[in-house]
Amino acid sequence: RFRLRGYSSEHTTLLINGIPVNDAENGWAIWSYWGGLNDMTRYPTNRTGVSSSHNTFGGIGGYSSISLRPTSKRSGHRFSYSSTNRAYRNRVMYSFNSGLTEKGWAISTCFSNRWSDEGYISGSYYSAMSYLLAIEKKINNSHSISIAGFAAPTVQGRQGIAVEETYSLTENNFYNPYWGYQTQADGSRLKRNSRIRDNHKPYVALSHYFTIDNKSKLTTTVYSIFGKTGNTNLNWYDAKDPRPDYYKYLPSYFSDSPQMMASVSDDWTNNNTDVTQINWDGLYNANYKNLYTFNNVDGVAGESLTGNRSKYIVEEYRLDPKQFGLYSNYTKIISDKLHLAAGINSYIYTSRNYKKLDDLLGGDFWIDIDQFAEQDFEDENVAQNDLQNINNVIYQGDEFGYNYDIHIDRHEVFGQLDYTSKKIESFFGLTTSHTSFWRDGKMQNGRFPDNSLGKSEKQNFLNYGIKSGLVYKITGRHLIRLNATYSTKAPYARNAYVSPRTRDQIVPNLESTEIISGDIAYVFRLPNIKGRLTGFYTQINNQVWARSFYHDEYRTFVNYMMTNVDQLFTGIEFGIEGKITSSWIVNAAFTSGDYLYNSRPVATITRDNSEEVVAENKTIYLKNYKIGGMPQTASSIGLKYNSPKYWYAGINANYFADIYLGPNPDRRTEEAVSLYAVGDPQIDGILDPEKLENGYTLNLYVGKSWKIDKYDTYIRLNININNVLNNTSFKTGGFEQLRYDVTDIDRFPSKYGYMYGMTYFAMLSYLF
């Protein structure tokens, strides 16, 4: 969970063949969308922090650029088999690069399959294919054209984290509440996961490489991204919560009844899976026994339907993206000292967001109404999720609940000038961009009939950025490096709407994010030792924080939105590598940061089922709270031996410290402590941040290569073993639950995730 300098992934720009693959809606770079193509993606161009780049303006986290151009790949075949005990158990991969043929063609291809019936965590599983095909044609010495397509369709049974009570009761720090046993027709019981991730997101890019002259090049790529991302979950109507770790099902809930508490504790400690896991058979039985007559079907008076109305279902949340873009990059060597780079990055993006009924769990139908609105309002139409389809009967595979599109248009121009002399290297870059986004509702929601259907008002943002860097060469072996940037970024559409599933209401006070960042480094390069010491400073202002959850004080689901969220990142980094002998190498790295909230945000809280604003301009006292979810101090030391007989071995010891949980903002308010007298120790329990214990790992790796001279081929074996000491008590992160009871602060305790125990990855490769 380590994050470089504390930044989240949207601050690192990632390009694949010129395609900007950071998600358009939230800025994240999700590597699983092209996972399993390691043979083609393992050698990217990486830069850390604010840096010179000829391909993109970049972000404060740096940038990474992966080339899939076939003529850039070493020719040959590679076949490998991998065995591991992590998310998947097996991987088979084949790749081929033809190199440039006499007729000017080059082909690269890669296929892999990763699978497991069950991963490291109980109830999880993994099934993924990956494919890539890239073809390049050299027309002449000035022009080449290539087309590349790749994707990694993946189906994965997910794992969840839980409260400490469940880990203690089950004596298992990897308890997974997402699965349970389901009885089959032959009487056997199989594990079934309720949270299935199903993604298939193909990328296709057509590129033109134009060598204008020996000093100028122009690369232009048009691309398309499409496909689907889906995640399933349980839903229920007029029934009990089916989640096994729901707080009312844990022994602590019955603290006032020792007998009941003991009975529930026995079920957990004796691993009664009908209690500790999802009781799939119980869900089916509830649906089988719910014979129901529903009147006014499809809004037609007197039209009725009789059957087993499902109390429980599995639904799938879908986000199906379509993105079309143009990326063009021009570079020119002006002189021996000056180098110019410029480019454009433009795309139009649409995501279709909707819900599908995945499984009726033995029932006959589901009705598309909101049960919370049905309870809260007398007008029956208010509970309708789509007023254009009153009392809509839903069957397996049907869409229901919500349906809307998010549109994003973004157009960027960037440029950079590099200067190089004997003593100085420097760069200066500029960028400007325009971003528009809007919502287009496909359903008329009964709670929000006037602002749920149709196109919303466009939100427009004009942004800019400036960056500069300087390297001063004290000598050829000692350098001082300075970098700085100031930029603004449009807010991400994912955080801009109060509740996009129901309406097009915009978060109050929405504005662009401001970023100020700089670092200074001393670099040394001696004959047998090299290293770098860096200090960095970053401030990110005017961010938006938006969540939805059940609020116990207001007794309803709420949309909780904070604006004016500022963050401050300061720290140091140190890395060193030295040669003890020609075969022995030692390396070490250390970083320590202070990553804080740097403002008192303002919160607006609205009921999810109505226009009512339950709180407005509410001050959140977050300033100086630690940003959670990662170690703010980390260190590593390693030793590697490279044998002249083509084998190597190494060991790394890692240490992580200063790990905090992300704070629940609603607990850092005047209202949260108003019920308690000054000096009451419970106030500290509400306000104090939670710091996790420090942790460590010890990792080993070894490899060997054999050359078969007769066939001019190679066999390679690589083995990595992580957490050799099997440290399973290290909490790597977690979160404070947003739901909490102001009168009982321990009712909804924090949830934690633990580091895996000893894991391995072994790969045998054949290169020919």
ZIFENMO-V273200 format. One record per residue. N is the residue number from 1. SS is DSSP state (a for helix, b for strand, c for the rest). PSI is psi in radians with two decimals (999 if undefined). Layout:
# ZIFENMO-V273200
N;SS;PSI, N;SS;PSI
This chain:
# ZIFENMO-V273200
1;c;0.17, 2;c;2.36, 3;c;2.23, 4;a;2.08, 5;a;0.25, 6;a;-0.04, 7;c;2.55, 8;c;2.92, 9;a;-0.32, 10;a;-0.19, 11;a;0.05, 12;c;2.15, 13;b;2.33, 14;b;2.20, 15;b;2.41, 16;b;1.94, 17;c;0.60, 18;c;-0.15, 19;b;2.16, 20;b;1.93, 21;c;0.09, 22;c;2.36, 23;c;2.31, 24;c;-0.47, 25;c;-0.49, 26;c;-0.06, 27;c;-0.05, 28;c;2.57, 29;c;1.94, 30;c;1.73, 31;a;-0.40, 32;a;-0.32, 33;a;-0.33, 34;a;0.42, 35;c;2.75, 36;c;0.03, 37;c;0.66, 38;a;-0.62, 39;a;-0.44, 40;a;-0.34, 41;a;0.08, 42;c;-0.13, 43;c;1.14, 44;c;2.86, 45;b;2.08, 46;b;2.47, 47;b;2.44, 48;c;2.39, 49;c;-2.87, 50;c;2.16, 51;c;2.89, 52;c;2.39, 53;c;2.31, 54;c;-0.11, 55;c;-0.41, 56;c;2.80, 57;c;-0.56, 58;c;3.13, 59;b;3.11, 60;c;-0.36, 61;c;0.00, 62;b;-2.82, 63;b;2.81, 64;b;2.29, 65;b;2.14, 66;b;2.22, 67;c;2.28, 68;c;0.28, 69;c;2.09, 70;a;-0.60, 71;a;-0.18, 72;a;-0.05, 73;c;2.51, 74;c;2.32, 75;c;2.64, 76;b;3.00, 77;b;2.66, 78;b;2.19, 79;b;2.38, 80;b;2.63, 81;b;2.36, 82;b;2.48, 83;b;2.39, 84;b;2.98, 85;c;0.64, 86;c;-2.28, 87;c;-0.66, 88;c;2.96, 89;c;-0.54, 90;b;2.58, 91;b;2.31, 92;b;2.31, 93;b;2.44, 94;b;2.35, 95;b;2.69, 96;b;2.35, 97;b;2.16, 98;c;-0.43, 99;c;3.07, 100;c;2.11, 101;c;2.99, 102;c;-0.46, 103;c;0.12, 104;c;0.33, 105;b;2.62, 106;b;2.40, 107;b;2.40, 108;b;2.41, 109;b;2.64, 110;b;2.37, 111;b;2.49, 112;b;2.80, 113;b;2.25, 114;b;2.36, 115;b;2.76, 116;b;2.47, 117;c;-0.54, 118;c;2.30, 119;c;-2.79, 120;c;-0.61, 121;c;2.34, 122;c;2.41, 123;c;-0.20, 124;c;2.70, 125;b;3.00, 126;b;2.32, 127;b;1.97, 128;b;2.34, 129;b;2.66, 130;b;2.47, 131;b;2.61, 132;b;2.41, 133;b;2.18, 134;b;2.31, 135;b;2.31, 136;b;2.46, 137;b;2.09, 138;b;1.94, 139;c;-0.83, 140;c;-2.96, 141;c;-0.22, 142;c;-0.46, 143;b;2.34, 144;b;2.59, 145;b;2.41, 146;b;2.66, 147;b;2.38, 148;b;2.42, 149;b;2.44, 150;b;2.75, 151;b;2.97, 152;c;1.37, 153;c;2.21, 154;b;2.33, 155;b;2.18, 156;b;2.24, 157;b;2.09, 158;c;2.92, 159;c;2.64, 160;c;2.83, 161;c;2.90, 162;b;3.13, 163;b;2.76, 164;a;-0.53, 165;a;-0.71, 166;a;-0.64, 167;a;-0.72, 168;a;-0.75, 169;a;-0.70, 170;a;-0.13, 171;c;0.73, 172;c;1.91, 173;c;0.03, 174;c;0.49, 175;c;2.32, 176;c;1.94, 177;c;0.01, 178;c;-0.11, 179;b;2.94, 180;b;3.01, 181;b;2.48, 182;b;2.25, 183;b;2.29, 184;c;3.03, 185;c;-0.54, 186;c;0.12, 187;c;-0.18, 188;c;2.75, 189;b;2.15, 190;b;2.58, 191;b;2.36, 192;b;2.30, 193;b;2.39, 194;c;-0.31, 195;c;1.68, 196;b;2.19, 197;b;2.22, 198;b;1.81, 199;b;2.45, 200;b;1.88, 201;c;1.49, 202;c;2.56, 203;b;2.31, 204;b;2.27, 205;b;2.32, 206;b;2.08, 207;b;2.53, 208;b;2.16, 209;b;2.04, 210;b;1.92, 211;b;1.73, 212;b;-0.84, 213;b;-2.99, 214;c;0.00, 215;c;-0.09, 216;b;2.39, 217;b;2.58, 218;b;2.14, 219;b;2.21, 220;b;2.31, 221;b;2.27, 222;b;2.47, 223;b;2.86, 224;b;2.42, 225;b;2.30, 226;b;-3.07, 227;c;-2.55, 228;b;2.64, 229;b;2.24, 230;b;2.51, 231;b;2.25, 232;b;2.81, 233;b;2.82, 234;b;2.55, 235;b;2.75, 236;b;2.73, 237;c;2.24, 238;c;0.84, 239;c;2.91, 240;c;2.68, 241;c;2.16, 242;c;-0.05, 243;c;2.22, 244;c;-0.46, 245;c;0.30, 246;c;2.43, 247;a;-0.48, 248;a;-0.13, 249;a;0.02, 250;c;2.66, 251;a;-0.62, 252;a;-0.43, 253;a;-0.44, 254;a;0.54, 255;c;-0.41, 256;c;-0.10, 257;c;1.54, 258;a;-0.64, 259;a;-0.80, 260;a;-0.68, 261;a;-0.73, 262;a;-0.67, 263;a;-0.79, 264;a;-0.67, 265;a;-0.70, 266;a;-0.73, 267;a;-0.71, 268;a;-0.83, 269;a;-0.47, 270;c;0.11, 271;c;0.87, 272;c;1.72, 273;a;-0.29, 274;a;-0.29, 275;a;-0.80, 276;a;-0.28, 277;c;3.03, 278;c;2.27, 279;c;1.44, 280;a;-0.71, 281;a;-0.68, 282;a;-0.63, 283;a;-0.75, 284;a;-0.77, 285;a;-0.67, 286;a;-0.67, 287;a;-0.66, 288;a;-0.54, 289;c;0.19, 290;c;1.09, 291;b;2.24, 292;b;2.45, 293;b;2.10, 294;b;2.23, 295;b;2.83, 296;c;0.82, 297;a;2.37, 298;a;0.42, 299;a;0.14, 300;c;2.06, 301;c;2.30, 302;c;-0.22, 303;c;2.17, 304;b;2.82, 305;b;2.24, 306;b;2.31, 307;b;-3.05, 308;b;1.83, 309;b;2.14, 310;c;2.24, 311;c;-0.54, 312;b;2.48, 313;b;2.87, 314;b;2.16, 315;b;2.74, 316;b;2.18, 317;b;2.13, 318;b;2.47, 319;b;1.89, 320;b;1.87, 321;b;2.68, 322;b;2.18, 323;b;2.29, 324;b;2.31, 325;b;2.93, 326;b;2.25, 327;b;2.25, 328;b;2.38, 329;b;2.21, 330;b;2.30, 331;b;2.51, 332;b;2.29, 333;b;1.79, 334;c;-0.74, 335;c;-3.06, 336;c;-0.38, 337;c;-0.34, 338;b;2.37, 339;b;2.22, 340;b;2.41, 341;b;2.44, 342;b;2.75, 343;b;2.98, 344;b;2.60, 345;b;1.93, 346;b;2.37, 347;b;2.75, 348;b;2.39, 349;b;2.43, 350;b;2.29, 351;b;2.31, 352;b;2.08, 353;b;2.15, 354;b;3.04, 355;b;2.44, 356;b;2.60, 357;b;1.98, 358;b;-0.71, 359;b;2.21, 360;c;-0.09, 361;c;0.85, 362;c;-0.20, 363;c;3.07, 364;c;-0.51, 365;b;2.97, 366;b;2.60, 367;b;2.34, 368;c;1.28, 369;b;2.77, 370;c;2.03, 371;a;-0.50, 372;a;-0.72, 373;a;-0.59, 374;a;-0.58, 375;a;-0.54, 376;a;-0.35, 377;c;2.50, 378;c;-0.59, 379;c;2.03, 380;a;-0.51, 381;a;-0.43, 382;a;-0.55, 383;a;-0.15, 384;b;2.27, 385;c;-0.34, 386;c;1.85, 387;c;-0.28, 388;c;-0.12, 389;c;1.33, 390;c;2.39, 391;c;0.82, 392;c;2.16, 393;b;2.24, 394;b;2.29, 395;c;3.02, 396;c;2.29, 397;c;-0.19, 398;c;2.68, 399;b;2.53, 400;b;3.08, 401;b;-1.10, 402;b;2.77, 403;b;1.95, 404;b;2.78, 405;b;2.53, 406;b;2.18, 407;b;2.37, 408;b;2.21, 409;b;2.21, 410;b;2.36, 411;b;2.18, 412;b;2.50, 413;b;2.35, 414;b;2.75, 415;b;2.71, 416;b;2.49, 417;b;2.20, 418;b;2.45, 419;b;2.33, 420;b;2.26, 421;c;-3.06, 422;c;-0.63, 423;c;-0.32, 424;b;2.42, 425;b;2.37, 426;b;2.83, 427;b;2.73, 428;b;2.16, 429;b;2.63, 430;b;2.65, 431;b;2.62, 432;b;2.56, 433;b;2.73, 434;b;2.25, 435;b;2.30, 436;b;2.46, 437;b;2.67, 438;b;2.82, 439;b;2.49, 440;b;1.79, 441;b;2.42, 442;c;-0.13, 443;c;2.56, 444;c;1.80, 445;c;2.38, 446;c;-0.47, 447;c;-0.42, 448;c;1.14, 449;c;-0.38, 450;c;-0.25, 451;c;0.61, 452;c;-0.49, 453;c;2.36, 454;b;-3.07, 455;b;2.40, 456;c;3.07, 457;c;2.46, 458;c;2.43, 459;b;2.16, 460;b;2.39, 461;b;2.24, 462;b;2.14, 463;b;2.87, 464;b;2.90, 465;b;2.65, 466;b;2.44, 467;b;2.70, 468;b;2.62, 469;b;2.68, 470;b;2.32, 471;b;2.10, 472;b;2.14, 473;b;1.72, 474;c;-0.85, 475;c;-3.06, 476;c;-0.26, 477;c;-0.17, 478;b;2.19, 479;b;2.63, 480;b;2.29, 481;b;2.29, 482;b;2.40, 483;b;2.55, 484;b;2.66, 485;b;2.65, 486;b;2.27, 487;b;2.84, 488;b;2.61, 489;b;2.43, 490;c;2.53, 491;c;2.62, 492;c;2.46, 493;a;-0.53, 494;a;-0.51, 495;a;0.01, 496;a;-0.34, 497;b;2.47, 498;c;-0.88, 499;c;1.44, 500;c;-0.37, 501;c;-0.43, 502;c;-0.40, 503;c;3.01, 504;c;0.40, 505;c;2.26, 506;b;2.53, 507;c;2.35, 508;c;2.56, 509;c;0.68, 510;c;2.24, 511;c;2.99, 512;c;2.63, 513;b;2.46, 514;b;2.34, 515;b;2.22, 516;b;2.18, 517;b;2.58, 518;b;2.76, 519;b;2.76, 520;b;2.37, 521;b;2.55, 522;b;2.20, 523;b;2.34, 524;b;2.52, 525;b;1.58, 526;c;2.93, 527;c;-0.70, 528;c;0.14, 529;b;2.48, 530;b;2.66, 531;b;3.06, 532;b;2.37, 533;b;2.17, 534;b;2.44, 535;b;2.42, 536;b;2.72, 537;b;2.27, 538;b;2.38, 539;b;2.25, 540;b;2.01, 541;b;2.77, 542;b;0.66, 543;b;2.86, 544;b;2.39, 545;b;2.06, 546;b;2.25, 547;b;2.80, 548;b;2.38, 549;b;2.95, 550;b;2.19, 551;b;2.04, 552;c;-0.57, 553;c;-0.71, 554;c;-0.14, 555;c;0.77, 556;b;2.86, 557;b;2.38, 558;b;2.76, 559;b;2.07, 560;b;2.01, 561;b;2.21, 562;b;2.36, 563;b;2.98, 564;b;0.71, 565;b;1.93, 566;b;2.54, 567;b;2.56, 568;b;2.26, 569;b;2.03, 570;b;2.63, 571;b;-3.08, 572;b;2.72, 573;b;2.50, 574;b;2.29, 575;b;2.49, 576;b;2.52, 577;b;2.32, 578;b;2.61, 579;b;2.03, 580;c;-0.82, 581;c;-3.03, 582;c;-0.33, 583;c;-0.43, 584;b;2.27, 585;b;2.34, 586;b;2.47, 587;b;2.71, 588;b;2.63, 589;b;2.56, 590;b;2.42, 591;b;2.48, 592;b;2.23, 593;b;2.95, 594;b;1.77, 595;b;1.95, 596;b;2.69, 597;b;2.37, 598;c;0.48, 599;c;2.99, 600;c;1.66, 601;c;2.87, 602;b;2.26, 603;b;2.50, 604;b;2.26, 605;b;2.20, 606;b;2.64, 607;b;2.43, 608;c;-0.41, 609;c;0.13, 610;c;3.00, 611;c;-0.06, 612;c;2.29, 613;b;1.99, 614;b;-0.31, 615;b;2.48, 616;b;2.46, 617;b;0.72, 618;b;2.14, 619;b;2.24, 620;c;2.11, 621;c;1.24, 622;c;-0.22, 623;c;2.34, 624;c;0.06, 625;c;2.51, 626;b;2.47, 627;c;2.22, 628;c;3.09, 629;c;0.14, 630;c;2.75, 631;b;2.35, 632;b;-0.14, 633;b;2.33, 634;b;2.56, 635;b;2.73, 636;b;2.50, 637;b;2.38, 638;b;2.71, 639;b;2.28, 640;b;2.45, 641;b;2.18, 642;b;1.94, 643;b;2.47, 644;c;-0.16, 645;c;0.46, 646;c;0.73, 647;b;2.79, 648;b;2.81, 649;b;2.63, 650;b;2.88, 651;b;2.46, 652;b;2.32, 653;b;2.27, 654;b;2.55, 655;b;2.36, 656;b;2.39, 657;b;3.00, 658;b;0.99, 659;b;2.16, 660;b;2.67, 661;c;2.53, 662;b;2.31, 663;c;2.50, 664;c;2.01, 665;a;-0.56, 666;a;-0.25, 667;a;-0.16, 668;c;0.97, 669;c;2.84, 670;a;-0.65, 671;a;-0.58, 672;a;-0.47, 673;a;0.08, 674;c;-0.40, 675;c;-0.14, 676;c;2.53, 677;c;2.67, 678;c;2.29, 679;c;-0.16, 680;c;2.20, 681;a;-0.35, 682;a;-0.40, 683;a;-0.75, 684;a;-0.64, 685;a;-0.55, 686;a;-0.74, 687;a;-0.60, 688;c;2.40, 689;c;2.65, 690;c;2.13, 691;b;2.26, 692;b;2.82, 693;c;2.65, 694;c;2.77, 695;b;2.97, 696;b;2.80, 697;b;2.72, 698;b;2.13, 699;b;2.49, 700;b;2.63, 701;b;2.62, 702;b;2.61, 703;b;2.69, 704;b;2.47, 705;b;2.38, 706;b;2.32, 707;b;2.25, 708;b;1.68, 709;c;-0.61, 710;c;-0.62, 711;c;-0.01, 712;c;0.83, 713;b;2.98, 714;b;2.57, 715;b;2.30, 716;b;2.45, 717;b;2.21, 718;b;2.33, 719;b;2.22, 720;b;2.35, 721;b;2.03, 722;b;2.58, 723;c;1.00, 724;c;-0.56, 725;c;0.04, 726;c;0.81, 727;c;1.79, 728;c;0.15, 729;c;0.10, 730;c;1.97, 731;b;1.99, 732;b;-0.22, 733;b;-2.90, 734;b;-2.79, 735;b;2.64, 736;c;2.30, 737;c;2.40, 738;c;-0.56, 739;c;2.23, 740;c;2.75, 741;b;2.02, 742;c;-0.39, 743;c;-0.20, 744;b;1.53, 745;c;-0.26, 746;c;0.00, 747;c;-0.64, 748;c;1.38, 749;c;2.97, 750;c;2.72, 751;b;2.54, 752;b;2.68, 753;b;2.45, 754;b;2.63, 755;c;2.46, 756;c;2.65, 757;c;-2.69, 758;c;2.22, 759;b;2.79, 760;b;2.79, 761;b;2.05, 762;b;2.29, 763;b;2.28, 764;b;2.15, 765;b;2.55, 766;b;2.08, 767;b;2.23, 768;c;999
